[in-house]
């Protein structure tokens, strides 16, 4: 499984390490590798005796720390896991339920998606049965509440926290899509029998409903709002970034940075090309709102989640430099890496002074930051 998983990770996200890195990044690459090592060393010290990290009720904390450790470019062996990671993965496997989900007290999609991604990054053949079961659990969470036709409800095609009694959202949908896409190599050779797949057409309908790009598929007032055009919001009819008043008195739900990068990544996993109008529109919004000082539309809230989705989406989109509104192009790898390097603390950790979405937790935020730096490291092109 090891070679298949690495191929999936590299081909999907264009992250295969090159023999000769782009000379623009030689010095930065060394700094990134050192920061990753320090961050993972901090995480290793935080591991609990039984193998988990932070809150046992939330396996996602353990999964994120494991993903950060498994993808470390400084790992001495690419075929065996360090003892503390092996112990962590064994703990994670024990949390899997009969329905395939990897969770303890709810939030089955969030916990299972991060866990499937971690197990895929771990790359051991013994993890495959758990990946297959977890992947199916995520696919089973896609909404189709069975009204007159598929996707006639705003929630249809999307995925929520694991209950079909509330609503779906783009954050859970993107994490599930990512886990399903990265683990595809585990199931596509048929050795685990015929396996289900996500309804990608329905997923695209849901994604389009979350994007302010077309008044026929999204909320008209948001699609017609110049400042939101092309961006994504948390759910079809919900924004975490507030509202804008249009000149005609209507209210437009705002797009914001981290969820817009999550939207771009989801479109790419759904195999939309760079010429698709939805992809073009989201890139334009990201260029207009490019910054490393805040999560656009949210300020300091979710800043490190923003950094992580940025690194994933721009890597997957094979964007070397992001075109900005003024025609200039941003070297996002250098900008993002330097922003993260400047924020790393003496003990190797990161944390956010703004506590929303648990970002004051150094274990969570250090895992986010290490994963972002790893994404940058592996996305550096072999030629300028």
C-alpha positions as CSV (number, residue, x, y, z in Angstrom):
1,X,0.0,0.0,0.0
2,X,2.9,2.4,0.8
3,X,3.8,3.2,-2.8
4,X,0.1,3.4,-3.9
5,X,-0.7,5.9,-1.2
6,X,2.3,8.0,-1.8
7,X,1.4,8.1,-5.5
8,X,-2.1,9.1,-4.7
9,X,-0.9,11.9,-2.4
10,X,1.6,13.1,-4.9
11,X,-0.4,12.9,-8.1
12,X,-3.6,14.4,-6.6
13,X,-1.8,17.3,-4.9
14,X,1.2,17.6,-7.1
15,X,3.4,17.1,-4.1
16,X,6.0,14.5,-5.1
17,X,9.4,15.6,-3.8
18,X,11.6,16.4,-6.8
19,X,15.3,15.4,-7.1
20,X,16.3,19.0,-7.7
21,X,14.2,21.7,-6.0
22,X,13.6,25.0,-7.5
23,X,16.6,27.2,-6.6
24,X,14.3,30.0,-5.5
25,X,13.5,28.0,-2.4
26,X,16.8,26.3,-1.5
27,X,17.4,28.3,1.7
28,X,13.7,28.5,2.6
29,X,13.4,24.7,2.1
30,X,16.0,24.1,4.8
31,X,14.2,26.5,7.2
32,X,10.9,24.8,6.5
33,X,12.3,21.3,7.2
34,X,13.9,22.5,10.5
35,X,10.6,24.1,11.5
36,X,8.7,20.9,10.7
37,X,11.1,18.9,12.8
38,X,10.7,21.2,15.7
39,X,7.0,21.3,15.5
40,X,6.8,17.5,15.3
41,X,9.2,17.2,18.3
42,X,6.8,19.5,20.3
43,X,3.9,17.3,19.3
44,X,5.7,14.1,20.3
45,X,6.2,15.5,23.8
46,X,2.4,16.1,24.1
47,X,1.4,12.5,23.4
48,X,-0.5,10.8,26.2
49,X,0.7,7.4,27.6
50,X,-2.0,5.4,25.8
51,X,-1.0,7.0,22.4
52,X,-3.6,9.7,21.9
53,X,-3.2,13.5,21.8
54,X,-5.1,16.1,23.8
55,X,-8.8,15.1,24.0
56,X,-9.7,11.4,23.7
57,X,-13.2,12.4,22.9
58,X,-12.0,14.1,19.7
59,X,-9.8,11.6,17.7
60,X,-9.3,14.4,15.2
61,X,-6.6,15.8,17.5
62,X,-4.7,12.6,17.3
63,X,-5.3,12.2,13.6
64,X,-3.9,15.7,12.8
65,X,-0.8,15.1,14.9
66,X,-0.3,11.7,13.2
67,X,-0.6,13.2,9.7
68,X,1.9,15.9,10.6
69,X,4.3,13.3,11.9
70,X,3.8,10.8,9.0
71,X,4.4,13.4,6.3
72,X,7.6,14.8,7.9
73,X,10.3,15.0,5.2
74,X,12.9,14.3,7.8
75,X,11.6,10.8,8.7
76,X,14.6,8.5,8.6
77,X,12.5,5.5,7.3
78,X,9.8,5.8,4.7
79,X,8.7,2.2,5.2
80,X,8.4,2.1,9.0
81,X,6.7,4.4,11.5
82,X,8.6,5.9,14.5
83,X,7.4,4.1,17.7
84,X,5.4,7.0,19.0
85,X,3.5,7.4,15.7
86,X,2.9,3.6,15.5
87,X,1.5,3.8,19.0
88,X,-0.8,6.7,18.1
89,X,-2.1,4.9,15.0
90,X,-2.9,1.8,17.1
91,X,-4.9,4.0,19.5
92,X,-6.7,5.6,16.6
93,X,-7.7,2.3,15.1
94,X,-9.2,1.2,18.4
95,X,-11.7,4.1,18.1
96,X,-13.3,2.8,15.0
97,X,-17.0,1.9,15.4
98,X,-19.2,-0.7,13.8
99,X,-20.5,1.9,11.3
100,X,-17.0,2.5,10.1
101,X,-16.7,5.9,11.8
102,X,-13.8,6.9,13.9
103,X,-15.2,9.0,16.7
104,X,-16.2,8.9,20.3
105,X,-18.7,11.6,21.3
106,X,-20.3,12.8,18.1
107,X,-18.8,14.9,15.2
108,X,-18.4,11.6,13.3
109,X,-17.6,13.2,10.0
110,X,-14.9,15.6,11.3
111,X,-13.2,12.9,13.3
112,X,-13.5,10.2,10.7
113,X,-12.3,12.4,7.8
114,X,-9.2,13.5,9.6
115,X,-8.6,10.0,10.7
116,X,-8.9,8.5,7.2
117,X,-6.5,11.1,5.9
118,X,-4.1,10.3,8.7
119,X,-4.3,6.5,8.1
120,X,-3.7,7.1,4.4
121,X,-0.7,9.2,5.2
122,X,0.6,6.5,7.5
123,X,0.8,4.2,4.5
124,X,0.8,0.8,6.1
125,X,-1.1,-2.1,4.4
126,X,-2.5,-3.1,7.8
127,X,-4.4,0.2,7.9
128,X,-6.4,-0.6,4.7
129,X,-9.4,-2.3,6.2
130,X,-10.0,0.7,8.6
131,X,-9.5,3.1,5.7
132,X,-12.1,1.3,3.6
133,X,-14.6,1.2,6.4
134,X,-14.0,4.9,7.3
135,X,-14.3,5.9,3.7
136,X,-17.6,4.2,3.3
137,X,-18.8,5.9,6.5
138,X,-18.1,9.3,5.0
139,X,-19.8,8.5,1.7
140,X,-22.9,7.3,3.7
141,X,-23.1,10.8,5.3
142,X,-23.7,12.6,2.0
143,X,-27.2,14.1,2.1
144,X,-30.1,13.2,-0.1
145,X,-33.2,13.6,2.0
146,X,-35.5,12.1,-0.6
147,X,-37.8,14.7,-1.7
148,X,-39.1,15.1,-5.3
149,X,-35.7,14.8,-6.9
150,X,-32.1,14.5,-5.9
151,X,-30.5,17.7,-4.7
152,X,-33.8,19.6,-4.5
153,X,-33.0,20.5,-0.9
154,X,-30.3,23.0,-0.1
155,X,-28.4,20.4,2.0
156,X,-28.4,17.7,-0.6
157,X,-25.1,16.7,-2.0
158,X,-23.2,18.1,1.0
159,X,-22.1,16.5,4.3
160,X,-22.6,17.7,7.8
161,X,-21.2,16.8,11.2
162,X,-22.8,13.3,11.0
163,X,-26.4,13.9,11.7
164,X,-29.1,14.3,9.0
165,X,-31.3,16.2,11.4
166,X,-29.6,19.6,11.1
167,X,-27.7,20.8,8.0
168,X,-24.7,20.3,5.8
169,X,-21.7,22.6,5.5
170,X,-18.7,23.2,3.4
171,X,-16.1,22.6,6.1
172,X,-17.2,19.0,6.8
173,X,-17.9,18.4,3.1
174,X,-14.4,19.5,2.1
175,X,-12.7,17.4,4.8
176,X,-14.8,14.3,3.7
177,X,-14.0,15.0,0.0
178,X,-10.3,15.3,0.8
179,X,-10.3,12.0,2.8
180,X,-12.3,10.2,0.1
181,X,-10.0,11.5,-2.7
182,X,-6.7,10.7,-0.9
183,X,-7.8,7.2,0.0
184,X,-9.0,6.3,-3.5
185,X,-5.9,4.4,-4.3
186,X,-6.7,2.0,-1.5
187,X,-9.9,0.8,-3.1
188,X,-9.5,1.3,-6.8
189,X,-7.5,-1.9,-7.5
190,X,-10.5,-4.0,-6.4
191,X,-8.8,-6.1,-3.7
192,X,-11.3,-4.9,-1.1
193,X,-14.2,-5.7,-3.3
194,X,-16.6,-3.3,-4.9
195,X,-16.7,0.0,-2.9
196,X,-19.1,2.9,-3.1
197,X,-18.1,6.4,-4.2
198,X,-19.3,9.8,-3.5
199,X,-22.1,11.2,-5.7
200,X,-19.7,13.8,-7.3
201,X,-22.5,15.4,-9.4
202,X,-24.6,16.0,-6.3
203,X,-21.5,17.3,-4.5
204,X,-20.9,19.8,-7.2
205,X,-24.4,21.0,-6.9
206,X,-23.8,21.6,-3.2
207,X,-20.5,23.3,-3.8
208,X,-22.1,25.6,-6.4
209,X,-24.8,26.6,-3.9
210,X,-22.0,27.6,-1.5
211,X,-20.2,29.8,-4.1
212,X,-21.2,33.3,-5.0
213,X,-20.8,32.8,-8.8
214,X,-24.1,32.1,-10.5
215,X,-27.4,33.5,-9.4
216,X,-29.2,30.4,-10.8
217,X,-27.3,27.9,-8.6
218,X,-26.5,30.1,-5.6
219,X,-28.2,32.8,-3.6
220,X,-28.8,35.6,-6.2
221,X,-28.0,38.4,-3.8
222,X,-24.6,36.9,-3.0
223,X,-23.8,36.0,-6.6
224,X,-24.5,39.6,-7.6
225,X,-22.4,41.1,-4.8
226,X,-19.1,42.4,-6.3
227,X,-17.1,41.9,-3.1
228,X,-18.3,38.3,-2.7
229,X,-18.3,37.2,-6.4
230,X,-16.5,33.9,-6.8
231,X,-16.0,33.3,-3.0
232,X,-17.5,30.6,-0.9
233,X,-19.4,30.7,2.3
234,X,-19.9,28.1,5.1
235,X,-23.2,26.7,3.8
236,X,-25.7,27.6,1.0
237,X,-27.7,29.9,3.3
238,X,-25.2,30.6,6.1
239,X,-22.0,32.6,6.4
240,X,-19.6,32.8,9.3
241,X,-18.4,36.2,8.1
242,X,-21.7,38.2,8.4
243,X,-23.6,40.1,5.7
244,X,-23.3,42.9,3.3
245,X,-26.1,45.3,2.3
246,X,-26.5,45.8,-1.4
247,X,-27.6,49.2,-2.9
248,X,-31.0,47.8,-3.6
249,X,-31.6,46.9,0.0
250,X,-31.0,43.2,-0.3
251,X,-28.6,41.3,2.1
252,X,-25.7,39.3,0.7
253,X,-23.9,36.7,2.7
254,X,-20.2,37.3,2.8
255,X,-17.5,34.9,1.5
256,X,-14.4,34.4,3.6
257,X,-10.9,33.2,3.1
258,X,-10.4,29.7,4.7
259,X,-13.7,28.4,3.4
260,X,-13.1,29.7,-0.1
261,X,-9.8,27.9,-0.3
262,X,-11.7,24.8,1.0
263,X,-14.1,25.4,-1.9
264,X,-11.3,25.6,-4.5
265,X,-9.8,22.3,-3.2
266,X,-13.1,20.6,-3.3
267,X,-13.7,21.7,-6.9
268,X,-10.3,20.3,-7.9
269,X,-11.0,17.0,-6.2
270,X,-14.3,17.0,-8.2
271,X,-12.1,17.1,-11.3
272,X,-13.0,20.6,-12.5
273,X,-10.3,22.1,-14.7
274,X,-8.8,25.5,-14.6
275,X,-11.0,26.7,-17.4
276,X,-14.2,26.0,-15.6
277,X,-16.0,29.2,-14.7
278,X,-16.3,28.2,-11.1
279,X,-12.6,27.7,-10.8
280,X,-11.8,30.9,-12.6
281,X,-14.2,32.8,-10.3
282,X,-12.8,31.5,-7.1
283,X,-9.2,32.2,-8.2
284,X,-10.2,35.8,-8.9
285,X,-11.7,36.2,-5.4
286,X,-8.6,34.7,-3.8
287,X,-6.4,37.1,-5.8
288,X,-8.5,40.1,-4.8
289,X,-8.4,39.1,-1.1
290,X,-4.9,37.7,-0.9
291,X,-3.2,38.2,2.5
292,X,-1.2,36.4,5.2
293,X,-2.0,38.8,8.0
294,X,-5.6,37.5,8.6
295,X,-8.3,35.1,7.5
296,X,-10.1,37.4,5.0
297,X,-13.5,38.3,6.3
298,X,-12.7,36.7,9.7
299,X,-9.7,38.6,11.0
300,X,-7.7,36.4,13.4
301,X,-10.4,33.9,13.7
302,X,-9.5,30.6,12.2
303,X,-6.1,32.0,10.9
304,X,-4.2,28.7,11.0
305,X,-7.1,26.8,9.5
306,X,-6.9,29.4,6.7
307,X,-3.2,28.8,6.3
308,X,-3.8,25.0,6.0
309,X,-6.6,25.3,3.4
310,X,-4.5,27.8,1.5
311,X,-1.5,25.5,1.3
312,X,-3.7,22.5,0.2
313,X,-5.7,24.3,-2.4
314,X,-2.9,26.2,-4.1
315,X,-0.8,23.1,-4.2
316,X,-3.6,21.0,-5.7
317,X,-4.4,23.7,-8.2
318,X,-0.7,23.7,-9.4
319,X,-0.5,27.4,-8.9
320,X,3.1,28.6,-8.8
321,X,2.2,32.2,-8.3
322,X,-1.3,33.6,-7.5
323,X,-2.5,36.4,-9.8
324,X,-3.6,39.4,-7.7
325,X,-6.2,42.1,-8.5
326,X,-3.6,44.6,-9.6
327,X,-2.0,42.2,-12.1
328,X,1.0,41.3,-9.8
329,X,1.6,37.7,-8.8
330,X,2.2,36.5,-5.3
331,X,4.8,33.9,-4.4
332,X,2.4,32.2,-2.0
333,X,4.9,29.5,-1.0
334,X,7.4,32.0,0.2
335,X,4.8,34.3,1.8
336,X,3.0,31.5,3.7
337,X,6.2,29.8,4.8
338,X,7.7,33.0,6.1
339,X,4.4,33.9,7.9
340,X,4.4,30.5,9.6
341,X,8.2,30.6,10.4
342,X,7.8,34.0,12.0
343,X,5.1,32.7,14.3
344,X,6.7,29.5,15.6
345,X,7.5,29.7,19.3
346,X,10.8,28.7,21.0
347,X,9.4,25.3,22.0
348,X,8.5,24.5,18.4
349,X,4.8,25.2,18.8
350,X,2.2,27.6,17.3
351,X,-1.0,28.9,18.8
352,X,-3.5,31.6,18.0
353,X,-4.4,34.3,20.5
354,X,-7.9,34.2,19.1
355,X,-9.5,31.1,20.6
356,X,-12.4,30.6,18.2
357,X,-12.6,27.1,16.7
358,X,-10.1,25.9,19.4
359,X,-7.2,27.7,17.8
360,X,-5.7,28.7,21.2
361,X,-4.9,25.0,21.6
362,X,-1.2,24.6,20.7
363,X,-1.6,20.9,19.8
364,X,-4.2,21.6,17.2
365,X,-2.5,24.7,15.8
366,X,0.9,23.1,15.7
367,X,-0.5,20.2,13.7
368,X,-2.1,22.7,11.3
369,X,1.1,24.6,10.9
370,X,3.3,21.6,10.4
371,X,0.9,20.2,7.8
372,X,0.9,23.6,6.0
373,X,4.7,23.7,5.9
374,X,4.8,20.1,4.7
375,X,2.4,21.0,1.9
376,X,4.6,23.8,0.8
377,X,7.8,21.7,1.1
378,X,6.4,19.0,-1.2
379,X,4.9,21.4,-3.7
380,X,8.1,23.2,-4.5
381,X,8.6,22.7,-8.2
382,X,11.8,21.1,-9.6
383,X,12.3,23.9,-12.1
384,X,11.6,27.7,-11.8
